[in-house]
Amino acid sequence: MFLNNRIKVFLIALSFTTNSFASVEKQSANKPTMAIGNINSEQLLSTYTDFSQEFEAFSVSEAEMKQVAAWPNTVTIDVFFGSWCHDSVREVPRLLKAVNKQVKVNLIGLDYLKSEPLGRALQAEIKFTPTFIVYLNNKELGRIVERPTGSLVTDIDNLIKTAS
């Protein structure tokens, strides 16, 4: 009798475990694959729901719009990010909305090992995501790693002003 109860408990526990695994597989089957390598903003926002929701929810202030409008047209930003990374989900859409195609942004998706096929992340010594590398006239001004100290626009603006 005691053994039968233990077997019943074991079988019940096993059925819960099996159902849990089945739901995890179902959830992951609905998610898009990891973004690795070059991706444009339209592809990112249309493929990854978390990014598009953050993009829609974020508001750019008038002051930040004026700051971005005043940046030289030779500013470019390389963004090394993970489509799986919560910091990237928060910060990358904010940058895209703030610069509103006024600044050239190169989006480079990384895998869990912070790498991508062309080796740019290794060459740039990327250790954390997202990493925003800001250039003026093809010269690196500085980096914002994981999260800005203020806002992305303010931090980038400070890098540009320091270089001028």
Solvent accessible surface area in square Angstrom, and as a share of the most:
residue,aa,sasa,rsa
1,M,186,0.83
2,F,144,0.60
3,L,122,0.61
4,N,88,0.45
5,N,73,0.38
6,R,146,0.53
7,I,83,0.42
8,K,122,0.52
9,V,102,0.59
10,F,128,0.53
11,L,98,0.49
12,I,100,0.51
13,A,52,0.40
14,L,88,0.44
15,S,57,0.36
16,F,135,0.56
17,T,61,0.35
18,T,79,0.46
19,N,95,0.49
20,S,62,0.40
21,F,128,0.54
22,A,55,0.42
23,S,54,0.35
24,V,89,0.51
25,E,118,0.53
26,K,141,0.60
27,Q,120,0.53
28,S,67,0.43
29,A,83,0.64
30,N,122,0.63
31,K,144,0.61
32,P,62,0.39
33,T,117,0.68
34,M,60,0.27
35,A,8,0.06
36,I,81,0.41
37,G,7,0.07
38,N,107,0.55
39,I,26,0.13
40,N,74,0.38
41,S,25,0.16
42,E,94,0.42
43,Q,92,0.41
44,L,0,0.00
45,L,35,0.18
46,S,97,0.63
47,T,62,0.36
48,Y,23,0.09
49,T,86,0.50
50,D,83,0.43
51,F,1,0.00
52,S,30,0.19
53,Q,111,0.49
54,E,40,0.18
55,F,46,0.19
56,E,127,0.57
57,A,83,0.64
58,F,46,0.19
59,S,92,0.59
60,V,27,0.16
61,S,55,0.35
62,E,120,0.54
63,A,66,0.51
64,E,25,0.11
65,M,89,0.40
66,K,140,0.59
67,Q,48,0.21
68,V,4,0.02
69,A,66,0.51
70,A,83,0.64
71,W,19,0.07
72,P,57,0.36
73,N,145,0.74
74,T,59,0.34
75,V,2,0.01
76,T,29,0.17
77,I,0,0.00
78,D,25,0.13
79,V,0,0.00
80,F,5,0.02
81,F,0,0.00
82,G,0,0.00
83,S,18,0.12
84,W,82,0.29
85,C,11,0.06
86,H,140,0.62
87,D,14,0.07
88,S,0,0.00
89,V,29,0.17
90,R,45,0.16
91,E,6,0.03
92,V,0,0.00
93,P,0,0.00
94,R,76,0.28
95,L,0,0.00
96,L,16,0.08
97,K,57,0.24
98,A,5,0.04
99,V,3,0.01
100,N,106,0.54
101,K,161,0.68
102,Q,106,0.47
103,V,13,0.08
104,K,128,0.54
105,V,32,0.18
106,N,49,0.25
107,L,7,0.03
108,I,5,0.02
109,G,0,0.00
110,L,0,0.00
111,D,33,0.17
112,Y,142,0.54
113,L,153,0.76
114,K,53,0.23
115,S,43,0.28
116,E,13,0.06
117,P,108,0.68
118,L,127,0.63
119,G,29,0.28
120,R,61,0.22
121,A,1,0.01
122,L,148,0.74
123,Q,153,0.68
124,A,19,0.14
125,E,124,0.56
126,I,15,0.08
127,K,137,0.58
128,F,108,0.45
129,T,6,0.03
130,P,0,0.00
131,T,3,0.02
132,F,0,0.00
133,I,1,0.01
134,V,0,0.00
135,Y,47,0.18
136,L,25,0.12
137,N,99,0.51
138,N,138,0.71
139,K,143,0.60
140,E,71,0.32
141,L,37,0.18
142,G,16,0.15
143,R,91,0.33
144,I,11,0.05
145,V,66,0.38
146,E,62,0.28
147,R,140,0.51
148,P,20,0.13
149,T,139,0.81
150,G,55,0.53
151,S,36,0.24
152,L,9,0.05
153,V,3,0.02
154,T,51,0.30
155,D,18,0.10
156,I,0,0.00
157,D,8,0.04
158,N,78,0.40
159,L,43,0.21
160,I,9,0.05
161,K,132,0.56
162,T,116,0.67
163,A,52,0.41
164,S,116,0.75
